Amino acid sequence: MKKLNLVSLAIKSALMLATVSVSQNSIAEINNEKIERISVTGSKIKRIGITSPTPVIVISSEDLAQAGVTNINDLLAELPSGEVGLSPDSTNGYIYANGLNTYNLRGLGSERTLVLVDGKRFIGAGPTNPAVDLNNIPASMIERVEVITGGASAVYGADAVAGVVNIITKKSHQGISVQLDTSKPQQTGGEKHAISLVGGFEFSGFNFVTSVEYTKNEALKKMDRDFFRTPVESHFNPANTTNSDLIPRRISHNFGEGYGLYASQGNFVLGSTRDGWALDNRNYTFDPDGSIRLFDYGLGRLYDHPSENASVYYASNGDNLGDGIPHGGTNQYQYFNSPLERANFATSLSYDISQDHEFTSSIYYTQSKGTGLSSPTFYQHSITTDNAFMSDEMKNLLANNTNEAGEADAKESITLFQMTPVFGNREYEQNREALNFNFGFNGAINDNWNYDLYAQYGSNENNSKWFGEVFEQNIANAVDAVELNGNIVCADRNNDGEVIGAISGCTPLNVMNLQSLTQAQSDYLVTVARNDRSSKMSAYGATVDGVLYELPAGDIAAAFSVEYRKNTAKTRPSEDMQNGTIFGNSSDPMDGEMSVKEVSAEFSVPLLADSEWGKSLTLDTAIRYMDYSVTGSDNAWKLGLNYEVNDELKFRATRSKSVRAPTLGELFNTRSVTYGTRTDPCTAVNLAARDIKAAQVKAVCEAQGVPTDFRPSDQWLDGGSIIGYVEGNTELKNETSNDYTFGIVYSPKSVEGLDMTLDYWTFEIEGALETFGDESINLCYESGDPDSPFCANVNRNKTTNEIDNFYERPLNAAVWNRSGIDFDAKYKFDVQGGIVSFGFVGTYNLEADYNATGEADAVEVQLGEYNDDHNYTRIKTRLTARYQAEGYFIGAIVNYRHGTKRDLDGTIETSNYNDIASYTRADVQAGFDISEDFVLTARIRNVFDKAPTRNPYTFDDGQYFDVYGRTLALTAKYNF
């Protein structure tokens, strides 16, 4: 079968229409052979020519090689149109996600970015996470990457809401190539090493290429970095006395902070931890010999604000850390970059059955291990004065305690605050095994029609372990140690608290000045929690494409597809997790399954060709029907126009509807327990006090039969936190996105080598999935509608009228509105036997609004705001410069991120650090052909050693800023 010149045509297309520069030495000239139809990302119609129906970003294998990335996500994340989804730099605190690498287009979430490999889906990262883990796709197998920055569900199905990343892999390779990569930051930690081997051959219609890779990313601990060891913190400003004095309520500082509770040896406060006097005069801890003394606050406890609870933080430095958790005390156990080790194997082959028919197959297999690290567990031990380990000194202290007024205030028990490494650090280990296999046939039906058939199977096995876990009831039993019949035992008490015996099998524990555990204590208290999680995917599809009819302007091209896909997931927690016996860690088994049947049609209709109105005008349209086994039927569609005025100027516009199906986790997650604030808007007291949405609340209360004079029982009022249940929601529907793109492509003849594109885009996502906890209680009643989906999350007892519990479930409630402008300019010219090229690509965000509930008064403007939930900067740009000559190249890259605010509504009254400065990072690189077969590339990343922006919110942020610092990287590649 005659091979199509895919690389040449696709990259030529990219030069005209894409929004990121590609390597100049990756550009091939179109020869004089007959140009055949090729596939481009964003369409299943094979096309003649270089026009693309939607904006496409193209990254070549040369771009990957010269950038020195061993994971495609490292380069994708630097495109202004996207962000890191999950990565080793951002997943240390995510139990199931340590080490994952996912991509997030437009900041709409990785679950709304569809990743394809050779135009087909790939197994997701886990049973509840359909986003593709890019660790499973070896960089050495990548030929190029094409990114569509717009909805594409009409062509590819659900989840292509923000766009599509299509990774095109190598289909042939002659000989063997070995590549070594290493990078080492100037400061300790975060080293990365990789080795890859690619081999292949072509023979008599048979093409074979295989790749083996091994990558190891060393841990980068937070305490490894000087900017973290010299932090930027904040405290209340004692000079601020009112909310209108133009003096900030909080101010930043550059000294360390400690936390005045949870000393490793334990500490206790004889009074309220919210009271400054008690913290200063009644906060006690232990010396190594067990004697009691006042708590050491290092350089002094921080200021108390008159209208707030007393501060439990204190100033510290390296010479005076105090007794509490010092700055880095919790974070010193955590990583900036989770260590990751992975091995990849990939094979692709094709065989020409005949001149017009081809068999293809590929297999991808990955084993990886990611690790996360957290602080030891925080404990609040309840200890009574009959405890066998309580010293006489401590008993006398409690018996003779006085309050601030000097009055007797004897205590019969204390709460001991403790965070100790004695039980072990909480380490999360993720062992993953992923497989993706497909085979298919493609070829020509006749001169005008082609076919493509495929079958696919994928699986993902995740084995999760949590080290340093403690049995919750066992530690409570062990701490409650009493003397009985001359022996120290774990107390068995009746309902009145009286000791009636000893708990069998329990080993007593003295946590006051705890230094170590005996083996018997460790066996009784400490465990390793496990959860085995898996997912599977099977898919089958067929596409025919060709020419329907010839118009004066050209052929009407069409593609018709049918596809079936099934995803299953299951989780199997260890018995102790299922029984809820581990401190703060419980889970039930989960089984989920969803399938979809799809049919689609796509048409490309030439309306004009070489007329007085322009060179060409083409209508592109597509429609897809989807029938989901859980969420029901749905559809997606697209309308697009491409208008080529002349060889210099082109216009393009697209209007499309895309959808996202709920994940198996959102649908089928099994019940686990949570807690929320005990409140009831329907009580007579609350109804009388309400002045906002009072009529709506009253209407729902009446509809539910709650009397206007309702008062819950004292037992309910004194019940503490209200119980809730976290679970999936099988009533969910697909999200719907409506998006528009309008673009201009300009390549002036007067400036040879200059290409520019400008694209406006906008998204509106309705029915977006959002999870609500105890806030569902107020949202239900404030909606004014007893049939509101929030009311289904509140369980009111029909007999007592009291709220028994709430459910924390996802709902189709939220609305996203995003819009912006993408700009790209590329310029290249010949100099001294080489090519100089400049590239500038940027995104200017115009809108980033989020409405969690869909209510008119709930719109949250997020553009230009940085907080724990989002970071939508207005401007992101990437500037590249490169000189390419025979045998070598040199280049530089500058990435820029515009400044933001912590709170868009913040003022000088709020703080003196609401403004977060912009961030710029510069890289340099050079490559040399040592010989015809040996290439050496060197790079310095972050050449000016720019640390994260010095702000209390960002100084340790490794997701949006570089925490590695100046890093030297080397790549050596040899071709045999």
Sequence and secondary structure as in RCSB ss.txt:
>XXXX:A:sequence
MKKLNLVSLAIKSALMLATVSVSQNSIAEINNEKIERISVTGSKIKRIGITSPTPVIVISSEDLAQAGVTNINDL
LAELPSGEVGLSPDSTNGYIYANGLNTYNLRGLGSERTLVLVDGKRFIGAGPTNPAVDLNNIPASMIERVEVITG
GASAVYGADAVAGVVNIITKKSHQGISVQLDTSKPQQTGGEKHAISLVGGFEFSGFNFVTSVEYTKNEALKKMDR
DFFRTPVESHFNPANTTNSDLIPRRISHNFGEGYGLYASQGNFVLGSTRDGWALDNRNYTFDPDGSIRLFDYGLG
RLYDHPSENASVYYASNGDNLGDGIPHGGTNQYQYFNSPLERANFATSLSYDISQDHEFTSSIYYTQSKGTGLSS
PTFYQHSITTDNAFMSDEMKNLLANNTNEAGEADAKESITLFQMTPVFGNREYEQNREALNFNFGFNGAINDNWN
YDLYAQYGSNENNSKWFGEVFEQNIANAVDAVELNGNIVCADRNNDGEVIGAISGCTPLNVMNLQSLTQAQSDYL
VTVARNDRSSKMSAYGATVDGVLYELPAGDIAAAFSVEYRKNTAKTRPSEDMQNGTIFGNSSDPMDGEMSVKEVS
AEFSVPLLADSEWGKSLTLDTAIRYMDYSVTGSDNAWKLGLNYEVNDELKFRATRSKSVRAPTLGELFNTRSVTY
GTRTDPCTAVNLAARDIKAAQVKAVCEAQGVPTDFRPSDQWLDGGSIIGYVEGNTELKNETSNDYTFGIVYSPKS
VEGLDMTLDYWTFEIEGALETFGDESINLCYESGDPDSPFCANVNRNKTTNEIDNFYERPLNAAVWNRSGIDFDA
KYKFDVQGGIVSFGFVGTYNLEADYNATGEADAVEVQLGEYNDDHNYTRIKTRLTARYQAEGYFIGAIVNYRHGT
KRDLDGTIETSNYNDIASYTRADVQAGFDISEDFVLTARIRNVFDKAPTRNPYTFDDGQYFDVYGRTLALTAKYN
F
>XXXX:A:secstr
     HHHHHHHHHHHH SS   GGG     SS    B  TT SS BSSS  SS EEEEEHHHHHHHT SSHHHH
HTTSTTEEESS TTT TT TTTTT   EEETTS GGGEEEEETTEE   SBTTB S  GGGS GGGEEEEEEE S
  HHHH TT SSEEEEEEE     EEEEEEEEEEESSSS  EEEEEEEEEEEETTEEEEEEEEEEEE  EEGGG 
HHHHS  EEEE TT  STTSS  SEEEESSEEEESS  TT EEESS TT HHHHHHSEEEE TTS EEE   TTE
E    TTS    EEEEBTTB  SSEETTTTGGGSEEE  EEEEEEEEEEEEEEETTEEEEEEEEEEEEEEEEEE 
  EEEEEEETT TT  HHHHHHHHT B TTS B   SEEEEEEE GGG  EEEEEEEEEEEEEEEEEEESSSSEE
EEEEEEEEEEEEEEEEEEEEBHHHHHHHHSEEEETTEEEEEEE TTS EEEE TT      TT     HHHHHHH
EEEEEEEEEEEEEEEEEEEEEEEEEETTEEEEEEEEEEEEEEEEEEEE HHHHHT BTTB    EEEEEEEEEEE
EEEEEEEEEEETTEEEEEEEEEEEEEEETTTEEEEEEEEEEEEE SSSEEEEEEEEEEEE   HHHHH   EEEE
E    TTSHHHHHH  SSHHHHHHHHHHTT  TT    HHHHTS SEEEEE   TT   EEEEEEEEEEEE  TT
STTEEEEEEEEEEEEEEEEEEE THHHHHHHHTT TTSTTGGGEEE TTT  EEEEEEEEEEEEEEEEEEEEEEE
EEEEEETTEEEEEEEEEEEEEEEEEESS  GGGEEE BTBBSSS BB SEEEEEEEEEEETTEEEEEEEEEE  E
ES TT  TTTBS  EE  EEEEEEEEEEESSSSEEEEEEEESTT   S SSTTTTT TTTS  S SEEEEEEEEE
 
